[in-house]
Amino acid sequence: MRAEQRGENRIEQVLLAGAILAAGGLATTACAQDTVNRIKNAGRVVSGVNVRAGLADLPTGTTWEGLSVDLTKALAAAVLGDPSKVSFVSTDRKSGPEKLLKGETNVYFPVEPMPLSKLAVLGLAASQPFFINAQKVMVSEDSGITAVDQLRNKSIAVQPGYVDEQNFEMANEEHLRDYFRRAGWQLLVFPFEEWDEMESAFLSGRVRAVSAEETELARLRAANREQAGNALILPEVISMEPVSAVVRSGDSNWLALLNATISLLIHAEYLGISSDNLEVVKTGNDPEIRYLIGVTPGIGHAVGLDDRWGERVIKAVGNYGEVFKRDLGTESALAIPRGLNELWNRGGLLYSGPIR
């Protein structure tokens, strides 16, 4: 990391801390009233989002789409009974936490995990992971490469980046170097400071391989299909980061509802409940299904809502598999395989936390 970059980071951290202290009165006032009650009074769930294709994006310029967007709609369906009562604020790593602490947003959806040290310093809390953000390598269609080990002694384009305790920047190059170092392979890095430069180099054929988060690679391929063709995202995972939603500390009810909503979407898929068959399974005898959708009373008590909130969520956005397919998978332009975001019983890492 260059010395001036370190210095800039420290200045940003001091400024952020100052802004948070200055907003302390606002944050205290905001937390004094339960977030769920504030949402009910406002009639809207407001999410701060980091823009990323498949997670939170404006592909048409007017309508938000993505996994983080659908999770926000699920929360609105649970609390307000209407998934359309949502609004979104585009944020970055710095403004996302700031707006949350000031009470301008109810929840913050980053595209990479916030480290525990940063959460603790800022007075924030993270939900259970809702998405596993994997870094991979994509190669050009005519490269003949089908596995990362074929890239030994070949150039791979990557953004240098750096990472520190506040997680202000990416670490893609560091992860790539670590991956090759552990395998005992020689790595030739082709660094690009700017994403646009790296994208142009790949599309023009100057470089045959590029490494970044899978969502970014898939967006590059989908947005430039004529030039990129069927560029191949290799299956090997260079690194993986479990991404969580973020809320203010001290509001255990809101955090519990956020976790319960994520778990409900995952468990609904596990149980085979979907937006299509919801009315049918309501009449069945499976005790887990009956509890999850509120036919059997109890699920609303722990999160301070009525027992039919789970039914409203599934009716609004479907189960986790439906959401993933629509936003990131086969029904989207990104066409990202489930991979690590598959259910635990199908070889993935997703599992639901306890809802009872």
Phi, psi and omega in degrees: 000132180290150183300318182294328177294318178299316181298318178297321179297316182296320179298316179299320181295318179296315179298319180296316180298320179296318179297322180291319178296319180296329181269008185304318180298318179296316182296319180297317179298318181296320182283340182296333178253128181309136183300320180299318178293322178295322178295317179298319180292322181280338182070029185196143170260125182250121180248135167270129185230143166275127183289127177199131179306132179089339181251305175205111187210162177240071186298330179262355182089351183230328187246126179287140177221155175135172182297315178296326178293315180293327176294322176296317178297323178297319178295321178294321177296320181293311187275317189253350181075013183211110182291347181277350183274067182223157169213158188229142179239121178287126183226172172237189183301329183273310185285335179301304176297323181299311182295326177294315181293329179280354181083010179284337175230160179266335183204151181239127179249098176280176176253000175213157186290145171271130182294154182303323181298319180290319178301316183294316182296321185273349182077043180240164179225145182254145176281179169294154182300141175247353181200137175261112183271108185259135170269131181224187178236135175245138181239156180293154187301324184263015183285335184077004182269132180235356181209152184297328182294345176280355180262009174299132180065018174242148184287136174237125179281137180202150174280132184303298179059181173195167180226141174225186187295341179263358175056045182280345181221170182282170179223035185297317179295318180299316179296320180295316178298317180299319181298312181290324180296317180296327180277350181076026182255156175276131180245131173250109183268136173247091188279141175230126179291324184249139180299318182300321177296316181294319179298316179297320180296321179290315183292331180276349180091003177296326173234148184257349182219142180219142181239131178193183175298146184301325179297321179289321178296316180294322178295318178302314181294316183292323183281346183227045187302324182296321180273320184279335182058223178262055176307141188258123171273115184293149187287338185294137179267115179287315174204161177221139182232120177283117185266132180239154170283157185233137177226171175289143175293156175094354177244078186295330180295316180292318177296321179297319179292320178300311178297319181295324180292315177298315180296320181298317179297319180290315183290327177299318177296318179301320181277353180083021177270129178227172177295335181282323186253010185304315182294328180288312185291339178299332183267000181279184185248003181294119185295325179293317179295316181298323179289317185297323183259009169086008175294316171268124185297153171137326188291337181282334186300315186293336183246007176073026179236175175286166186289347183265011182296324179295321177299318180296320181297310182295321178296326184283315188234350184088188176273179184300319180299319178296318180296313181298315181301319183288319188267326187232337191264219191292339178268001179250165177292338182287324178051048179275129176296156180301312176053235180295339181270016172277161177297154183301326183278001176240021176094003179261194183248359184277131172213155182269142172284169179293133179256331181296000000 
